[in-house]
Amino acid sequence: MGAQPAPWKGAVELEFHPLTLRQELAVEQLISFHYFEYPKGYLFEGESHDFWELLYVDKGEVEVRADDRLLRLSQGSIVFHKPGEFHTVRVGEEHRPPNLIVVAFVCRSPLMDRLRDWTAALEDGERAWLSMLLREGFASFQPPYHNPLVHELRRAPDAPPGSEQLLRLSLELLLLSQIRKSGDPLRQGGAPAIQPLPSEGADAMERLEAFVAERIGLGETPTLDDLCRAAHLGRSRLRELTQQHVGTGPMELVRRLRLDAAKSMIRERRYSLTEIADRLGYSSLHYFSRDFKRLTGMAPSEYGRTALAAAGLLAQPGPAKL
């Protein structure tokens, strides 16, 4: 049996003094979680309420009136509507149709006063937090997400563990980051409403998206090699580029743009679902519907009904092809 180690001579009993961390900001309640896709000509006549609301332009352009301020917001910009502020949304014929993230919440922290009348362009880290918020929101709650008439949040029965907590944490991180920037004298008044792409790779991304849109319009699905040729890049650099600018791989970008085209056609009501499937290169309506539901969580016909209701078009006469 081996020898036992001798006790450490001169050992002292340490004292520990736990410190309760301060929580200076907490999102107490979530009122609504929306991802809107508005067509040209859309007008939301306005509302005011006693809680906070953030609006982020994920794509396109939109005109927002907030009390006496008139703002034209572009991709990458965010605005906070303070409690009691009357606000409207308009998508003019001169605007590129927008995709908007809108989250309403209750937060009583005095720090929120710094976000009154605050508009800014999000930075890379902040966009990552907003992306997590969006992802966890889709995981936490059941659709529809894009109907402005629906404000009741219904929990998803198969939500992964901690999804609501991750949503809250990502929202609090985003708020704290914006609050810190609002207190920076060099950033007073907010950042520009347009968040430009970094110069490196911007031209390649522009060529790539234009090429994909053209091929989708022809009912074709470009391959990875097609994308490399269009962007004048190798496969690894192409993946780095799309990951950097849109947060996904090149073929997932194709699927997203194809889905965006499908959504636009459904909202425009010019074609039936069968015609849309054919124009996008699907071999049948069945495969189109399956893909659409897999990516959005709802059938194309359901999306069409809620999108038309959101745009205020259901009451207007016209042929219904859905």
Residue pairs with C-beta under 8 A, 6 or more apart in sequence:
24 109
24 111
25 107
25 109
25 111
25 112
25 172
25 175
25 176
25 179
26 107
26 109
26 172
27 105
27 106
27 107
27 168
27 171
27 172
27 175
28 105
28 106
28 107
28 108
29 51
29 105
29 106
30 103
30 104
30 105
30 106
30 153
30 167
30 168
31 49
31 51
31 53
31 104
31 105
31 106
31 151
32 102
32 103
32 104
32 151
32 153
33 103
33 137
33 141
33 145
33 153
34 100
34 101
34 102
34 103
34 145
34 146
34 147
34 148
35 58
35 99
35 100
35 101
35 102
35 134
35 145
35 146
36 98
36 99
36 100
36 102
36 146
36 148
36 310
37 97
37 98
37 99
37 100
37 146
37 263
37 267
37 307
38 62
38 89
38 91
38 97
38 98
38 100
38 310
38 311
39 91
39 97
39 264
39 267
39 268
39 311
40 91
40 92
40 93
40 95
40 97
41 91
41 92
41 93
42 89
42 90
42 91
42 311
42 312
43 88
43 89
43 90
43 91
43 312
44 88
44 89
44 90
44 148
45 88
46 65
46 86
46 87
46 88
47 86
47 87
48 84
48 85
48 86
48 87
49 83
49 84
49 104
50 83
50 84
51 83
51 104
51 105
51 106
52 80
52 81
52 82
52 83
52 104
52 105
52 106
52 107
52 112
52 115
53 80
53 81
53 87
53 102
53 103
53 104
53 105
54 78
54 79
54 80
54 81
54 101
54 102
54 103
54 105
55 64
55 73
55 78
55 79
55 81
55 89
55 100
55 101
55 102
56 77
56 78
56 100
56 101
56 102
56 122
56 130
57 73
57 74
57 75
57 76
57 77
57 78
57 98
57 99
57 100
58 75
58 98
58 99
58 100
58 101
59 75
59 96
59 98
59 99
60 74
60 75
60 91
60 95
60 96
60 97
60 98
60 99
61 72
61 73
61 74
61 75
61 91
61 95
61 96
61 98
62 72
62 73
62 89
62 90
62 91
62 95
62 98
62 100
63 70
63 71
63 72
63 73
63 89
63 90
63 91
63 92
63 95
64 70
64 71
64 72
64 73
64 79
64 87
64 88
64 89
64 90
65 71
65 86
65 87
65 88
65 90
66 79
66 81
66 85
66 86
66 87
66 117
67 85
67 86
67 87
69 117
71 79
71 119
71 193
72 193
73 79
73 119
73 193
74 193
74 194
74 195
75 194
75 195
76 121
76 122
76 127
76 194
76 195
77 119
77 120
77 121
77 122
77 193
77 194
77 195
78 119
78 120
78 121
78 122
78 178
79 118
79 119
80 115
80 116
80 118
80 119
80 178
81 87
82 112
82 115
82 116
82 117
89 100
91 97
91 98
97 264
101 130
101 133
101 134
103 133
103 137
103 171
104 151
105 171
107 175
111 176
111 179
112 175
112 179
114 179
114 182
114 183
115 175
115 178
115 179
115 182
118 178
118 182
118 190
119 190
119 191
119 193
120 178
120 181
120 187
120 190
120 191
121 191
121 192
121 193
121 194
121 195
122 130
122 195
125 177
126 174
126 177
126 178
127 247
129 170
129 171
129 173
129 174
129 177
130 170
130 174
131 247
132 166
132 167
132 170
133 167
133 170
133 171
133 174
136 163
136 164
136 166
136 167
136 170
137 145
137 167
138 145
138 297
139 156
139 159
139 160
139 163
140 155
140 156
140 159
140 163
140 164
140 167
141 153
141 154
141 155
141 156
141 159
142 154
142 155
142 156
143 296
143 297
143 298
144 150
144 298
144 302
144 306
146 306
146 307
146 310
147 306
147 309
147 310
148 310
149 309
149 310
181 187
181 191
182 188
182 190
196 202
197 205
197 245
198 244
201 241
201 244
201 245
204 231
204 232
204 233
204 241
205 231
205 241
205 242
205 245
205 246
207 230
207 231
207 232
208 227
208 230
208 231
208 238
208 241
208 242
208 250
208 253
209 253
209 257
211 222
211 226
211 227
211 230
211 231
212 222
212 227
212 230
212 253
212 254
212 257
213 257
213 261
215 221
215 222
215 226
216 254
216 257
216 258
216 261
216 280
216 281
217 261
219 278
219 279
219 280
219 281
220 281
221 254
221 258
221 281
222 230
222 254
224 235
224 238
224 250
224 251
227 238
227 250
227 251
227 254
228 234
228 235
228 238
231 238
231 241
233 241
238 250
239 249
239 250
242 248
242 249
242 250
242 252
242 253
243 249
246 253
246 256
248 256
255 291
255 295
258 280
259 291
259 292
259 295
259 296
261 280
262 276
262 280
262 288
262 292
262 300
263 303
263 307
265 271
265 276
265 279
266 273
266 276
266 300
266 303
266 304
266 307
266 322
267 304
267 307
267 308
267 311
269 304
269 308
269 313
269 318
269 319
269 320
269 321
269 322
270 321
271 279
271 321
272 321
272 322
273 285
273 288
273 289
273 300
273 301
273 304
273 321
273 322
274 285
275 321
276 288
276 300
277 284
277 285
277 287
277 288
277 289
280 288
282 288
282 291
288 300
289 299
289 300
292 298
292 299
292 300
292 303
293 299
293 300
296 303
298 306
300 322
301 322
304 322
305 314
305 322
308 314
